[in-house]
Amino acid sequence: GAGVSQSPSNKVTEKGKDVELRCDPISGHTALYWYRQSLGQGLEFLIYFQGNSAPDKSGLPSDRFSAERTGGSVSTLTIQRTQQEDSAVYLCASSPTGGGFYGYTFGSGTRLTVV
Amino acid sequence: KQEVTQIPAALSVPEGENLVLNCSFTDSAIYNLQWFRQDPGKGLTSLLLIQSSQREQTSGRLNASLDKSSGRSTLYIAASQPGDSATYLCAVRQRGEKLTFGTGTRLTIIP
């Protein structure tokens, strides 16, 4: 596609429910990143995928968070048993390769509200 | 641990003026630095990418400079327009794939 596509754009969920957030990177981009933007916290790294390599999960805040990338393309970020502190904008980015040499293209994000 | 700071946090200038946004980082061992803009309720739009070996990059009315040894970058916007109003973020990449983002500068151009 022309850009990084994320869905849904907005999600309101009840505390304790599971949610899935989807990211479609730019076609051909091998590197995919998830970031979280919380009010007053700025942008924080969550996870990175590069081709078929094991993902870098060092930014995931708890074991309630997981992500997968199928077929080297679409990625899904899953949050189990959501808590109010999970409310944030979740941003996905892709890059032609790892290393960021060509920069990063971000999607418009999914705004998650846990009530 | 890398820390990225942007000063000022907010800036208002009359239309037509030139302006400079600042970004500083504590660890100079970076691979690259990127400037983004973020409009309210939107994602990030990439503006300029500077590799560690470069001193500056230009795109239209925007010019970004990088002084790695002093841990500073500036984004210069010439002849500002109301459409430039947004939050501007800088981000640095070090070893590994993680970007460390600055705190952002909220820019308002007054018509």
Interface residues (C-beta under 8 A of the other chain):
Chain A: V4 Q6 A31 Y33 Y35 G42 L43 E44 F45 Y48 Q50 D56 S58 G59 L91 A93 G98 G99 G100 F101 Y102 G103 Y104 T105 F106 G107 S108 G109 R111
Chain B: Y31 N32 Q34 F36 G41 K42 G43 L44 T45 S46 L49 Q51 L89 A91 R93 G96 E97 K98 L99 T100 F101 G102 T103 G104
